[in-house]
């Protein structure tokens, strides 16, 4: 499971990492179902990912730099895997354009190519997955 740096400087995670993350998310959703707080799914997903040996960071500050000045931690990424894949967790009725814009902004700020929005508040998790690439 190798990540690569693209010529434009973006970090690209491999498809096998995304597949493993989704497998873990399906396990969590099958065990817990819908209707819990985002923080519960976050802890359960981190547990599953760590058990597979992934480098997992949670609630990572994403600095915002404006005209060379760090404005401080304006945002937090829910989960970052292997310093290459952003996971944004949701427990909402449906993923909307605001959620998509949030993840695109995070990807740009982190210089990552790929991210996933995982909405656990659905009957079937496959209906709560949004892949995002920039």
Secondary structure by P-SEA (a helix, b strand, c coil): cbbbbccccbbbbcaaaaaaaaaaaaaaaaaccccccaaaaaaaaaaaaaaaccccccbbbbbbbcccccccccccccccccccbbbbbbbcccccaaaaaaaaaaaaaacccbbbbbbcccccccccbbbbcc
